[in-house]
Amino acid sequence: MEQSPIALIYGTDTNNTEEIGKKIVTQFEDLGVSVEMFNIKDTDPSIMEQYDMLILGIPTWDFGGIQADWEDLGDNLGSLNLANKTIALYGLGDQFGYGDYFVDAMGWLYEKLKPTGATFIGEWSTEGYEFEASRACINGKETFIGLAVDEDQQFELTDERVEQWVIQLYAERSVEAA
Ligand SMILES: Cc1cc2nc3c(=O)[nH]c(=O)nc-3n(C[C@H](O)[C@H](O)[C@H](O)COP(=O)(O)O)c2cc1C
Protein backbone atom coordinates (compact mmCIF):
# COMPACT_ATOMS: atom_id res chain seq x y z
CA MET A 1 0.00 0.00 0.00
CA GLU A 2 1.25 3.49 -0.87
CA GLN A 3 1.79 5.55 2.27
CA SER A 4 2.35 9.27 2.64
CA PRO A 5 5.87 10.31 3.52
CA ILE A 6 6.99 10.80 7.06
CA ALA A 7 8.20 14.11 8.50
CA LEU A 8 11.02 14.29 11.04
CA ILE A 9 10.91 17.61 12.89
CA TYR A 10 13.55 18.53 15.42
CA GLY A 11 14.74 21.37 17.61
CA THR A 12 18.38 21.75 18.63
CA ASP A 13 20.82 24.08 20.37
CA THR A 14 24.15 22.40 19.52
CA ASN A 15 23.15 20.17 16.57
CA ASN A 16 23.17 16.75 18.24
CA THR A 17 19.43 16.30 17.73
CA GLU A 18 19.85 17.21 14.07
CA GLU A 19 22.68 14.69 13.62
CA ILE A 20 20.57 11.94 15.19
CA GLY A 21 17.70 12.98 12.94
CA LYS A 22 19.93 12.43 9.90
CA LYS A 23 20.80 8.95 11.14
CA ILE A 24 17.11 8.14 11.56
CA VAL A 25 16.37 9.38 8.04
CA THR A 26 19.22 7.28 6.61
CA GLN A 27 17.98 4.17 8.41
CA PHE A 28 14.51 4.68 6.98
CA GLU A 29 15.98 5.18 3.51
CA ASP A 30 17.73 1.82 3.90
CA LEU A 31 14.26 0.34 4.41
CA GLY A 32 12.99 2.10 1.29
CA VAL A 33 10.99 4.73 3.20
CA SER A 34 11.49 8.44 2.54
CA VAL A 35 11.47 10.89 5.43
CA GLU A 36 11.42 14.68 5.06
CA MET A 37 13.40 16.58 7.68
CA PHE A 38 12.66 20.02 9.15
CA ASN A 39 14.13 22.24 11.86
CA ILE A 40 11.17 23.45 13.94
CA LYS A 41 12.89 26.85 14.11
CA ASP A 42 12.25 27.39 10.38
CA THR A 43 8.93 25.59 10.13
CA ASP A 44 5.31 26.44 10.79
CA PRO A 45 4.07 23.73 13.18
CA SER A 46 0.89 23.35 11.11
CA ILE A 47 3.07 21.42 8.62
CA MET A 48 2.63 18.50 11.01
CA GLU A 49 -0.97 18.22 9.85
CA GLN A 50 0.22 17.31 6.33
CA TYR A 51 1.90 14.02 7.23
CA ASP A 52 0.55 10.67 8.38
CA MET A 53 3.51 10.03 10.64
CA LEU A 54 5.71 12.40 12.58
CA ILE A 55 9.06 11.76 14.21
CA LEU A 56 9.78 14.59 16.64
CA GLY A 57 13.19 15.22 18.21
CA ILE A 58 13.95 17.37 21.25
CA PRO A 59 16.95 17.81 23.59
CA THR A 60 16.73 18.78 27.26
CA TRP A 61 18.61 21.84 28.52
CA ASP A 62 19.28 23.52 31.87
CA PHE A 63 17.99 21.05 34.44
CA GLY A 64 14.84 19.77 32.81
CA GLY A 65 14.39 22.75 30.51
CA ILE A 66 12.74 22.56 27.10
CA GLN A 67 14.71 23.32 23.92
CA ALA A 68 13.84 26.94 23.17
CA ASP A 69 12.26 26.59 19.72
CA TRP A 70 9.92 23.85 20.91
CA GLU A 71 9.16 25.75 24.10
CA ASP A 72 8.12 28.82 22.08
CA LEU A 73 5.33 26.75 20.54
CA GLY A 74 4.15 25.73 23.98
CA ASP A 75 0.43 25.36 24.28
CA ASN A 76 -0.18 25.77 20.53
CA LEU A 77 0.97 22.18 20.05
CA GLY A 78 -2.10 20.79 21.80
CA SER A 79 -4.47 22.51 19.38
CA LEU A 80 -2.94 21.01 16.23
CA ASN A 81 -5.20 18.68 14.28
CA LEU A 82 -3.24 15.44 14.78
CA ALA A 83 -5.96 13.02 15.88
CA ASN A 84 -5.33 10.51 13.08
CA LYS A 85 -1.52 10.83 13.12
CA THR A 86 1.12 8.47 14.35
CA ILE A 87 3.87 10.14 16.38
CA ALA A 88 7.27 8.83 17.50
CA LEU A 89 9.44 10.89 19.84
CA TYR A 90 13.18 10.92 20.40
CA GLY A 91 15.01 12.88 23.04
CA LEU A 92 18.62 13.85 23.61
CA GLY A 93 20.10 14.17 27.08
CA ASP A 94 23.00 13.47 29.44
CA GLN A 95 22.18 10.81 32.02
CA PHE A 96 25.23 11.27 34.25
CA GLY A 97 25.40 15.05 34.11
CA TYR A 98 21.65 15.56 34.57
CA GLY A 99 20.40 12.27 36.02
CA ASP A 100 17.46 13.85 37.83
CA TYR A 101 16.17 15.38 34.60
CA PHE A 102 17.23 12.88 31.94
CA VAL A 103 15.51 13.63 28.59
CA ASP A 104 12.76 15.46 30.50
CA ALA A 105 11.86 17.57 27.45
CA MET A 106 10.73 14.45 25.58
CA GLY A 107 8.21 13.93 28.38
CA TRP A 108 7.11 17.56 28.07
CA LEU A 109 6.54 17.14 24.32
CA TYR A 110 4.47 14.02 24.97
CA GLU A 111 2.35 15.87 27.55
CA LYS A 112 1.77 18.72 25.09
CA LEU A 113 0.76 16.46 22.19
CA LYS A 114 -1.24 13.84 24.06
CA PRO A 115 -4.43 15.98 24.05
CA THR A 116 -4.44 15.91 20.22
CA GLY A 117 -5.44 12.25 20.34
CA ALA A 118 -2.49 11.17 18.17
CA THR A 119 -1.23 7.60 18.47
CA PHE A 120 2.26 7.29 19.92
CA ILE A 121 4.63 4.52 18.85
CA GLY A 122 8.31 3.84 19.53
CA GLU A 123 8.36 3.32 23.29
CA TRP A 124 11.84 2.36 24.41
CA SER A 125 13.16 0.33 27.36
CA THR A 126 15.20 2.15 30.03
CA GLU A 127 17.48 -0.88 30.32
CA GLY A 128 21.10 0.11 29.78
CA TYR A 129 20.63 3.68 31.00
CA GLU A 130 21.58 4.98 34.46
CA PHE A 131 19.57 7.89 35.75
CA GLU A 132 17.56 8.92 38.82
CA ALA A 133 14.45 10.39 37.28
CA SER A 134 12.94 11.33 33.94
CA ARG A 135 9.73 13.07 32.95
CA ALA A 136 9.87 10.94 29.76
CA CYS A 137 9.29 7.69 31.68
CA ILE A 138 6.05 5.75 31.48
CA ASN A 139 5.24 2.49 33.33
CA GLY A 140 7.20 3.62 36.37
CA LYS A 141 10.84 3.68 35.38
CA GLU A 142 10.70 0.81 32.89
CA THR A 143 10.00 2.58 29.62
CA PHE A 144 10.65 5.90 27.91
CA ILE A 145 7.85 7.32 25.76
CA GLY A 146 10.34 7.38 22.87
CA LEU A 147 13.99 6.80 22.07
CA ALA A 148 16.48 8.30 24.53
CA VAL A 149 19.85 9.17 22.98
CA ASP A 150 22.86 10.17 25.06
CA GLU A 151 25.63 11.59 22.90
CA ASP A 152 27.50 12.88 25.97
CA GLN A 153 27.87 9.59 27.87
CA GLN A 154 26.89 6.68 25.60
CA PHE A 155 27.62 7.85 22.07
CA GLU A 156 29.03 4.41 21.26
CA LEU A 157 25.56 2.92 21.74
CA THR A 158 23.76 5.43 19.55
CA ASP A 159 24.04 3.82 16.13
CA GLU A 160 22.72 0.48 17.36
CA ARG A 161 19.91 2.16 19.31
CA VAL A 162 18.86 4.20 16.28
CA GLU A 163 18.97 1.17 14.01
CA GLN A 164 16.85 -0.93 16.37
CA TRP A 165 14.40 1.89 16.99
CA VAL A 166 13.83 2.53 13.28
CA ILE A 167 13.19 -1.18 12.69
CA GLN A 168 10.72 -1.05 15.60
CA LEU A 169 8.99 2.04 14.16
CA TYR A 170 8.79 0.44 10.74
CA ALA A 171 7.05 -2.61 12.22
CA GLU A 172 4.74 -0.64 14.52
CA ARG A 173 3.81 1.73 11.70
CA SER A 174 2.82 -1.16 9.46
CA VAL A 175 0.51 -2.40 12.17
CA GLU A 176 -0.98 1.09 12.59
CA ALA A 177 -1.54 1.45 8.83
CA ALA A 178 -3.11 -2.00 8.40
C1 LIG B 1 24.12 23.42 30.41
C2 LIG B 1 23.54 22.11 30.00
C3 LIG B 1 22.36 21.66 30.58
C4 LIG B 1 21.79 20.42 30.23
N1 LIG B 1 20.66 19.98 30.88
C5 LIG B 1 20.22 18.72 30.64
C6 LIG B 1 19.11 18.18 31.37
O1 LIG B 1 18.51 18.83 32.23
N2 LIG B 1 18.72 16.90 31.08
C7 LIG B 1 19.34 16.13 30.14
O2 LIG B 1 18.95 14.99 29.94
N3 LIG B 1 20.39 16.63 29.41
C8 LIG B 1 20.84 17.90 29.64
N4 LIG B 1 21.90 18.39 28.94
C9 LIG B 1 22.51 17.56 27.87
C10 LIG B 1 21.98 17.92 26.46
O3 LIG B 1 20.63 17.61 26.33
C11 LIG B 1 22.78 17.11 25.43
O4 LIG B 1 24.08 17.58 25.37
C12 LIG B 1 22.14 17.08 24.04
O5 LIG B 1 22.85 16.16 23.24
C13 LIG B 1 22.11 18.44 23.37
O6 LIG B 1 21.37 18.35 22.18
P1 LIG B 1 21.41 19.46 21.03
O7 LIG B 1 22.87 19.51 20.54
O8 LIG B 1 20.51 18.96 19.96
O9 LIG B 1 20.98 20.77 21.59
C14 LIG B 1 22.45 19.62 29.26
C15 LIG B 1 23.64 20.08 28.68
C16 LIG B 1 24.19 21.29 29.05
C17 LIG B 1 25.49 21.72 28.43
The ligand as a Gaussian input file, in Angstrom:
#p B3LYP/6-31G(d) Opt

LIG

0 1
 C       24.121000      23.418000      30.414000
 C       23.537000      22.106000      30.005000
 C       22.356000      21.664000      30.583000
 C       21.792000      20.416000      30.231000
 N       20.664000      19.985000      30.880000
 C       20.216000      18.716000      30.639000
 C       19.107000      18.180000      31.367000
 O       18.506000      18.827000      32.232000
 N       18.717000      16.903000      31.080000
 C       19.339000      16.128000      30.138000
 O       18.953000      14.986000      29.939000
 N       20.389000      16.630000      29.414000
 C       20.841000      17.895000      29.641000
 N       21.904000      18.389000      28.936000
 C       22.512000      17.561000      27.866000
 C       21.985000      17.916000      26.457000
 O       20.631000      17.606000      26.332000
 C       22.778000      17.105000      25.427000
 O       24.082000      17.576000      25.373000
 C       22.140000      17.078000      24.039000
 O       22.853000      16.161000      23.244000
 C       22.114000      18.443000      23.370000
 O       21.374000      18.354000      22.182000
 P       21.414000      19.461000      21.030000
 O       22.870000      19.507000      20.536000
 O       20.514000      18.957000      19.959000
 O       20.975000      20.771000      21.590000
 C       22.446000      19.623000      29.260000
 C       23.643000      20.083000      28.679000
 C       24.189000      21.291000      29.048000
 C       25.491000      21.718000      28.431000

